[in-house]
Amino acid sequence: MQDKIRIVVDYINHVKTRCTFNAAAKALGITPQALKKQLGEPRPEISWFVSPTSGEPMRYTDSQKHPELYRTKRIITSAEVLTRNLEL
């Protein structure tokens, strides 16, 4: 599972686009809570994973957010986008 999570994290960092926890978890076949646990402590490379309601990473300080987090308003909200682009 950790390999698949790494693929998603790398992809999100490459495209520099926020993604909801729900979309990523569904694409991986796990719960959003399990994904949060697997990702570990807040850090810039995983700040792209956001709440579906606020579009913000949860419980992150400004210094823990990726510097380009708001470069686009686009947020991946569909697991299908990830499964199609990453062949999960």
C-alpha positions as CSV (number, residue, x, y, z in Angstrom):
1,M,0.0,0.0,0.0
2,Q,2.8,2.4,0.8
3,D,4.1,2.1,-2.8
4,K,0.7,3.2,-4.1
5,I,0.5,6.1,-1.7
6,R,4.0,7.2,-2.8
7,I,2.8,7.1,-6.4
8,V,-0.2,9.4,-5.5
9,V,2.0,11.8,-3.4
10,D,4.6,12.0,-6.2
11,Y,1.9,12.7,-8.8
12,I,0.2,15.4,-6.7
13,N,3.5,17.1,-6.2
14,H,4.3,16.9,-9.9
15,V,1.1,18.4,-11.0
16,K,1.0,20.8,-8.1
17,T,-2.7,20.5,-7.6
18,R,-4.6,20.0,-4.4
19,C,-6.6,16.7,-4.0
20,T,-9.2,15.8,-1.5
21,F,-8.5,13.1,1.0
22,N,-11.7,11.4,-0.1
23,A,-10.6,11.2,-3.8
24,A,-7.1,9.9,-3.0
25,A,-8.4,7.4,-0.5
26,K,-11.1,6.0,-2.8
27,A,-8.5,5.7,-5.6
28,L,-6.3,3.7,-3.2
29,G,-9.2,1.6,-1.9
30,I,-8.7,2.7,1.7
31,T,-10.6,5.1,4.1
32,P,-9.6,8.8,4.3
33,Q,-8.7,8.2,7.9
34,A,-6.3,5.3,6.9
35,L,-4.7,7.6,4.3
36,K,-4.2,10.4,6.9
37,K,-2.5,7.9,9.2
38,Q,-0.3,6.5,6.4
39,L,0.8,10.0,5.4
40,G,2.0,10.8,8.8
41,E,3.0,14.2,10.2
42,P,2.1,17.5,8.4
43,R,4.8,18.5,5.9
44,P,4.8,20.5,2.6
45,E,4.8,17.5,0.2
46,I,1.5,16.2,1.6
47,S,-0.2,19.5,2.2
48,W,-1.7,19.0,-1.2
49,F,-4.3,16.7,0.4
50,V,-7.1,18.8,1.6
51,S,-10.6,18.8,3.1
52,P,-13.4,18.6,0.5
53,T,-15.3,21.4,2.3
54,S,-12.6,24.0,2.8
55,G,-10.1,23.1,0.2
56,E,-7.4,23.5,2.9
57,P,-5.0,21.0,4.4
58,M,-6.3,20.2,7.9
59,R,-4.3,21.4,11.0
60,Y,-1.4,22.8,9.0
61,T,0.6,25.9,9.9
62,D,1.6,28.2,7.1
63,S,5.2,26.9,7.3
64,Q,4.0,23.3,6.8
65,K,2.1,24.2,3.6
66,H,3.7,23.8,0.2
67,P,4.8,27.3,-1.1
68,E,2.8,26.7,-4.4
69,L,-0.3,25.3,-2.7
70,Y,-2.6,28.0,-4.0
71,R,-1.1,28.4,-7.5
72,T,-4.4,27.1,-8.9
73,K,-8.0,27.0,-7.7
74,R,-8.4,23.5,-9.2
75,I,-8.8,20.7,-6.7
76,I,-9.0,17.0,-7.7
77,T,-12.2,15.8,-6.2
78,S,-12.7,12.6,-8.2
79,A,-11.0,9.3,-7.6
80,E,-11.4,8.6,-11.3
81,V,-8.9,11.3,-12.2
82,L,-6.3,9.6,-10.1
83,T,-7.1,6.1,-11.3
84,R,-7.1,7.2,-14.9
85,N,-3.9,9.2,-14.7
86,L,-2.0,6.7,-12.5
87,E,-3.5,3.4,-13.7
88,L,-4.2,2.5,-10.1
